[in-house]
Amino acid sequence: MAKETGRKLIAQNKKARHDYHILDTYECGLVLWGTEVKSLRQGKASLADGFVHIDGHEAWLHNVHVPEYTQGTWTNHSARRKRKLLLHRAEIDKLEAKSQESGHTIVPLALYFKDGRAKVEIALAKGKKEYDKRQTLREQQDRRETERAVSAARRRQRA
């Protein structure tokens, strides 16, 4: 059996990038049970309501939905259990100090396999106000319109 290489995306939290200003990102490992890994390999997971909580110098991932493995037996995992994150102590201390500040939180951005190991990308984030969300959408729309105009002008030049 060949060893896996590269990065295989399982789940992504697009809403987090819409709702928060991303200040800093971290890649960390997960402590998983066997049936959770099998379920993730099937590409099933949801980060929509997930968040990270620091408790007793340990980082925990809450509310991430990994569905039960269909061929699992009585040893199957519960779908929304909290999972321990594997980070260095200095990173945990830094995240804990920053998350104590007003308006800051830690959210998961992506869940993926990297060289055969399950990883989660978490971010230190600050909540956006409603007008910030509208401004971001406006900037994205303006960028798309300029790209369309540039590509249309290039097509006209070629013709």
C-alpha positions in Angstrom: 0.0 0.0 0.0 1.5 3.3 -1.1 1.9 6.1 1.4 -0.3 9.2 0.9 1.3 12.5 -0.1 -0.1 15.9 -0.5 -3.2 17.6 0.9 -6.7 16.3 0.5 -9.4 18.7 1.6 -12.3 17.2 3.5 -14.3 20.2 4.7 -14.0 24.0 4.6 -15.6 26.7 6.6 -16.4 29.5 4.1 -18.7 31.2 6.5 -15.9 31.9 8.9 -14.1 34.0 6.3 -17.3 35.9 5.8 -18.1 36.5 9.4 -14.6 37.2 10.8 -11.4 39.1 10.1 -8.8 36.4 10.1 -5.8 37.6 12.1 -3.5 34.5 12.3 -3.8 30.9 11.2 -2.4 27.7 12.7 -2.2 24.1 11.4 -2.7 21.5 14.1 -3.3 17.8 14.4 -6.4 16.1 15.8 -6.8 13.2 18.3 -9.3 11.0 16.5 -10.8 7.5 17.0 -10.6 4.9 14.3 -14.1 5.2 13.0 -13.7 9.0 12.8 -10.7 8.6 10.5 -12.7 6.2 8.3 -15.6 8.6 8.2 -13.3 11.5 7.3 -11.7 9.4 4.5 -15.1 9.2 3.0 -15.1 13.0 2.8 -17.9 13.6 5.2 -17.6 16.4 7.8 -19.0 19.8 8.6 -17.1 22.8 10.3 -20.1 25.1 10.1 -20.7 25.5 13.9 -17.2 24.6 15.1 -15.1 26.6 17.5 -12.0 26.1 19.6 -11.9 26.4 23.4 -8.8 26.5 25.5 -9.3 24.6 28.8 -6.5 23.9 31.2 -3.6 24.6 28.7 -5.3 22.2 26.2 -7.1 23.2 23.0 -10.4 21.5 22.2 -12.4 21.5 19.0 -16.1 21.7 19.7 -19.3 21.2 17.5 -17.5 19.8 14.4 -19.8 17.2 12.9 -18.1 14.0 11.8 -20.9 11.6 10.9 -20.9 8.1 12.3 -19.1 5.5 10.2 -21.7 3.5 8.3 -19.9 0.1 8.7 -19.1 0.9 12.4 -20.2 -1.3 15.2 -20.8 -0.5 18.9 -17.3 1.1 18.9 -18.6 3.9 16.7 -18.0 7.5 17.8 -20.5 10.2 18.6 -20.9 12.7 15.8 -20.3 16.0 17.7 -17.9 15.0 20.5 -15.2 17.4 21.4 -11.8 16.6 20.0 -8.3 17.5 21.4 -6.1 19.6 19.1 -2.4 19.0 19.0 -0.4 22.2 19.3 2.8 23.3 20.9 2.4 24.8 24.4 3.7 28.2 23.2 1.0 28.3 20.5 -1.7 27.4 23.0 -0.6 30.1 25.4 -0.5 32.7 22.7 -4.0 31.7 21.4 -5.3 31.7 25.0 -4.0 35.2 25.6 -5.3 36.6 22.4 -8.7 34.9 22.7 -9.3 36.6 26.1 -9.3 40.0 24.3 -12.7 41.4 23.5 -14.2 40.3 20.2 -11.6 37.6 19.5 -12.4 33.9 19.0 -10.7 30.8 17.5 -12.5 29.2 14.6 -11.7 26.2 12.3 -11.2 27.1 8.7 -10.4 23.7 7.0 -10.2 20.0 7.8 -7.9 18.0 5.6 -5.4 15.1 5.3 -1.8 16.1 4.9 0.5 13.2 4.0 -2.0 10.7 5.5 -2.6 12.5 8.8 -5.8 14.5 9.7 -5.1 18.2 10.2 -7.3 21.2 11.0 -6.5 24.8 10.1 -7.6 27.1 12.9 -7.6 30.8 12.9 -7.5 33.6 15.5 -10.4 35.8 14.3 -12.2 39.0 15.2 -15.9 39.3 14.5 -17.0 41.6 11.7 -19.7 44.2 12.0 -22.6 44.1 9.6 -21.1 47.0 7.6 -17.8 45.2 7.3 -19.5 42.2 5.8 -21.2 44.5 3.2 -17.9 46.2 2.4 -16.2 42.8 1.9 -19.0 41.7 -0.5 -18.8 45.0 -2.4 -15.0 44.6 -2.8 -15.4 41.1 -4.1 -18.0 42.2 -6.6 -15.9 45.1 -7.8 -12.9 42.8 -8.2 -15.0 40.3 -10.3 -16.3 43.1 -12.5 -12.8 44.5 -13.2 -11.6 41.0 -14.0 -14.5 40.5 -16.4 -13.8 43.8 -18.1 -10.1 43.1 -18.5 -10.7 39.6 -19.9 -13.4 41.1 -22.3 -10.9 43.8 -23.5 -8.3 41.1 -24.1 -10.8 39.0 -26.1 -11.6 42.1 -28.3 -7.9 42.7 -28.9 -7.3 39.2 -30.1 -10.3 39.2 -32.4 
